[in-house]
């Protein structure tokens, strides 16, 4: 854990719930999160592969980060490549979240659309039950990239695993 990652975690943790800009006031989508991940990869009709990094923002692991790969299989309606930003929340309280809770099996539902297959945007919701606890880990993702589908929207569901590079 480096000084820079601790400083970034503190800055993310202490954000305001409202973003004020020249264009107006908006709710901050990262306010209160337990962890944040950024990854990139591809999805082929539900089969997904990603490489990324997770930064813990709260809990006893705040400031720690780790790289990971994610492999999943399921069903979907399109092809895409892109990058995700995911906020993670722990139903047992974000101050109790731990890095170990983000590794392992998870479920994901996603949807998105693209303009002429050149640029696409979408979102996803993922959930898991770490270490057979009574609590859940929830992830909400924003995705941008390129892709296409024979339908208006690319949507799907998959199950997979997050594995840390140790």
N, C-alpha and C positions, 0 to 999 in steps of 0.2 A: 504494500500500500504506500503510494507516494504522496508527497505534499500536494501535488497538483490534483490528484484524484480526490483527496479529502477536501480541498478547497472547492472543487467543482460540486461535490456532493452537498457541501454546506450551502453553496449558492443556489443549487436546485431545490434543496429542502426549504430554504427561507424565502422562496418566491411569494409574491403577492397573489391572492386568488383572482385578482382582476388585472388584465393587461390594458394599459392606457396608451393609446397611440394617436397619431394625427388623424386617424380614420374613425376613432371612437373608443368605447370601452368594451372589452370582451372578457368572457370567463377564461381563466388560464387552464388549459387542458392538462397541464402537468402538476398543478397544485395538489399537494398532499400525497403524492405517490411514494411508494416504498422503494422502487428501483426503476431504472430505465435501461432499455436495450436498443441498440442500433445494429441492424443486420442487412445483408444483401444475399440474393439468391434467385432461384428459379422455381416455377411451379408448372408442371405439365399435367393437366386434367386431374389435379388433386395430389399428385406425387410431388413433394416439396423437398428442397435442399437449400440450406442457408448457412452462412458463416457470419458471426457477429461478436459483439462485446456487450457485457452487462456491467452497469455501475450501480452499486447499492447506495441509496440515498438516505435511508433510515435504518434503525436497528443497530445491533452490536457490530454488524459488518459494514456500516456506513463508511464510504470512501474506498472500499475494496472493489476491484473489478476483475473480470476474467473473460477470456475469449471462449467461444463455444461453436459447435456445429449442431445443426438441427436437421433431422431426417424424418419425413413423415409420408404416409400413404393414405389415400382416400379417393374420393371422387370429386370431380369438378368439371367445369364447362369450357376451359380455355387454356391458353399458354401465356405465361408472363415471366418477365425478369424485372427485378426492381429492388428497392430498399425499403425497410420498415423502421419505424420508430415506435417502440412499445413501452407503455407505462404499466408497471405491475403494482397490484394492490393485494394485500393479505387480509382475509376476512377475520383473522385473529388480531388485527390491529397492525398498521404499518410500522409502528415502533417495535413490533415483535418479529418482523420479517428477517429471514436469514438467507444468505447466499445459497446454502444447501437446498433450500426449498424450491429454487428455480431450476434445478437440474432434475431430469427424469422425464417420465411419461406425461403427455398432455394431449388435450383435445383442442381443435380449432375449427371455427366456422368463419368464412370470409366471403366478401363480395366486392366487386369493383367494375369499372368500365373504362373504355379507352376511346380516344378519338382517332379513327383511321389506323389503329394499331401502332400509332407513333408515341402517344403519351397516355398513360393511364393513372388513375387514382382509385384507391379503395380503402377498405378497412377490414379489421378482423377482431374477433373476440376469442381468447383462448382461456382454458381453465384446467386446473389440475388439483389433485388432492395429495399434497406432499407427505411422504412418510406415513400414509394411512391415518393422518390426523383428522380431527373433526372439522378443521378449517379448510378453506380453499384458497388457491392462488389464482387471481384473475389478471389477464393481460388484455389491454385495449390497444390496437395497432392502427397506425396510419401508414399507408403504402403508396409509393409513387414509382413509376417505371414505364415499361412498354409491354404491350401484349395484345391479344386478340381472342375473340370467341365468336362462334357462329351465332350467338345470341346477343341481345343488347347488353346483358350483364354477364360477367364471369363470376360465378359463385361456386362454392364448394364446401366440403367438410373433410377434415383428415385427422388422423391420430398419429402421434409421433413422439420422438424423444429428443430432449436437449442433453448434449454431452459436453462437459467442460474439457478444454485442453489444459492439462495440469502439468 
